[in-house]
């Protein structure tokens, strides 16, 4: 019995350490702020699921890439996390973006603007730190709702 227990503990110690889920969230923000779509997409598992703040559900890295590439290319806003909370393999964090109101009343990215709550994101990651599931809940009256008409059309609505 003691020999089996020791062998089991030895086998567990040989497994790679699970990545801290909020480390992946921090890397996500670095890629967003660097406008690095390729690096950001690489944080996702091949078969990841992502519910966007617009309500679309994306399946896999290809759809995640289609969503983020134009979004990051056309954005100049800085994004930051207000808080992080991790539990097991899940990280929940609140995001703000630096924005201002345009002449039409829409929120537009502006690095001299004020910090506006945009979403609460929740990641589940696997043992290698890849995002397997992500949900982005928009903040009330955030720029996501104001700009919903211009939202990328990747993915299917539930």
Secondary structure, 3 states (H helix, E strand, C coil): CHHHHHHHHHHHHHCCCCCCHHHHHHHHHHHHHCCCHHHHHCCEEEEEEEECCCCEEEEHHHHHHHHHHHHHHCCCCCEEEEEEEEECCEEEEEEEEEEEECCCCCEEECCCCEEEEEEEEEEEECCCCCEEEEEEEECCCCHHHHCHHHCCCCCEEC
